[in-house]
Amino acid sequence: MSERWSLLLTGPIQSPGDWEEAVRKAGWESVSHPLLQRTTLPMQDEPQERPDWITITSTGALPALIEARDAGAEWCKAPLAVVGERSAQILAAEGLEVALTATGGAAGSLAQTLCSEAAKDSHVLWLRGERARDLGDQLRAGGLHVDERIVYRTIPAPQLTAPLTDVVFFAAPEAVEIWCAEQHEFRPAALAMGWTTLDALQANQEHFSMTLPLASPQPASLTLALEAIATNK
């Protein structure tokens, strides 16, 4: 282990460079060790009518939307509501206008904003990953009709032996599952990007010396958390 504090970044898949920079801003060494990767899936039962809104909560869903747009699909012309500036930037570069961007970096923020912006009984198409669930439930609870299409899958990345670090950062419950299925020579502190990931860490507490959540799923929150850990050692 180096003299500086070190963090093992197991994710996220989306915009990892922003998170690496957040680690460096805290004065820590960033060690990349991805546990997950994405594979796109062909869209089954493509929508026949244009919805009132299309929602996207991950960059993993963008290829499906762009491919359908390029094929001339009518449903792609609906207003877009997305999580995160990164998705909005990619879509803008592709010539697709985003009507609503949730800056909180979480699906819950998008659900809250869309439920307040969309007309009652609006029809929403959610392009999602295989294991995503929460947004659809939240939108339905807000009085919207939700149609879902699974367009990508998260799978384990090729694995190497994890280097020894002070803290390990997890961005998804699946990453926690992969970590805990392997044998490791150390029992690190663990940071969770979100609450579902924290639940997974706490369910496997024996693998970690302690588990902590970020205040919000943003790189700036990671910087603050690492600064606090170093200060309060």
NORMO-V41042 format. One record per residue. N is the residue number from 1. PHI is phi as a letter, one per 30 degrees, with the letter a starting at -180 (999 if undefined). D_LAST is the distance of its C-alpha to the last C-alpha in Angstrom with 2 decimals. Layout:
n:phi:d_last
N:PHI:D_LAST
N:PHI:D_LAST
//
This chain:
n:phi:d_last
1:999:16.43
2:d:16.43
3:d:14.48
4:d:13.21
5:d:10.87
6:b:13.57
7:b:14.78
8:c:17.95
9:c:20.24
10:c:22.74
11:l:24.40
12:d:25.86
13:d:29.36
14:d:30.19
15:h:29.26
16:d:26.54
17:d:26.70
18:d:25.38
19:d:22.19
20:d:21.84
21:d:22.24
22:d:19.58
23:d:17.04
24:d:18.40
25:d:18.29
26:d:14.50
27:i:14.75
28:c:13.98
29:d:16.61
30:c:18.63
31:c:20.38
32:d:23.27
33:a:24.29
34:d:26.64
35:c:27.49
36:b:30.19
37:b:33.24
38:c:36.06
39:b:39.77
40:d:42.33
41:b:44.87
42:d:48.43
43:d:48.97
44:c:51.13
45:h:53.65
46:e:53.17
47:e:53.70
48:c:57.31
49:b:56.85
50:d:54.63
51:d:51.88
52:d:50.99
53:b:47.44
54:c:45.50
55:c:41.77
56:b:39.29
57:c:35.62
58:a:34.81
59:d:36.12
60:d:37.25
61:d:40.14
62:d:41.37
63:e:43.60
64:d:45.64
65:d:46.31
66:d:47.21
67:d:49.45
68:d:51.27
69:d:51.76
70:d:53.24
71:d:55.57
72:i:56.84
73:d:55.49
74:d:56.37
75:d:53.39
76:d:51.01
77:d:52.46
78:d:50.67
79:e:48.01
80:c:44.55
81:b:41.40
82:b:38.19
83:c:34.41
84:j:32.65
85:d:33.90
86:d:33.93
87:d:36.59
88:d:38.54
89:d:38.60
90:d:39.83
91:d:42.52
92:d:43.63
93:d:44.03
94:c:46.23
95:i:48.35
96:c:47.13
97:d:46.47
98:c:43.57
99:d:44.57
100:b:41.23
101:b:37.64
102:d:34.73
103:d:31.92
104:d:29.29
105:i:28.89
106:b:29.70
107:d:32.97
108:d:32.72
109:d:32.88
110:d:35.95
111:d:37.60
112:d:37.27
113:d:38.67
114:d:41.46
115:d:42.58
116:d:43.07
117:c:44.81
118:d:47.02
119:d:50.36
120:e:50.74
121:i:51.62
122:d:50.57
123:c:50.32
124:c:47.06
125:c:46.67
126:c:43.16
127:c:42.62
128:b:39.72
129:d:38.03
130:d:39.09
131:c:36.26
132:d:35.77
133:b:37.00
134:d:35.43
135:e:37.19
136:e:40.65
137:d:40.09
138:d:38.73
139:d:41.66
140:d:44.19
141:d:42.79
142:d:43.37
143:j:47.03
144:c:47.09
145:c:48.79
146:b:46.60
147:c:47.90
148:c:45.40
149:b:45.74
150:d:43.40
151:b:43.29
152:a:40.40
153:b:38.49
154:c:34.96
155:b:35.10
156:d:32.85
157:d:32.45
158:e:33.45
159:c:30.63
160:c:29.24
161:d:26.73
162:d:23.18
163:d:21.23
164:d:17.97
165:b:14.94
166:d:11.24
167:b:12.30
168:c:15.91
169:c:17.49
170:c:20.63
171:c:23.33
172:a:25.95
173:e:26.58
174:d:28.85
175:d:26.08
176:d:24.19
177:d:27.52
178:d:28.04
179:e:24.63
180:d:25.10
181:d:28.66
182:c:27.61
183:c:26.29
184:b:22.97
185:d:21.70
186:b:18.06
187:c:16.39
188:d:13.81
189:d:11.80
190:b:14.47
191:c:15.08
192:c:18.59
193:d:20.78
194:b:22.92
195:d:23.66
196:d:26.06
197:d:23.57
198:d:21.01
199:e:23.92
200:d:24.47
201:d:20.90
202:d:21.06
203:d:24.48
204:b:23.08
205:e:19.93
206:d:20.78
207:d:19.98
208:b:16.30
209:d:13.23
210:a:12.62
211:b:14.55
212:b:14.08
213:c:16.87
214:d:17.32
215:d:18.93
216:a:21.95
217:d:23.12
218:b:22.98
219:e:21.42
220:d:20.31
221:d:18.25
222:d:16.47
223:e:15.69
224:d:14.29
225:d:12.16
226:d:10.65
227:d:10.20
228:d:8.43
229:d:5.96
230:d:5.54
231:d:5.78
232:c:3.80
233:e:0.00
//
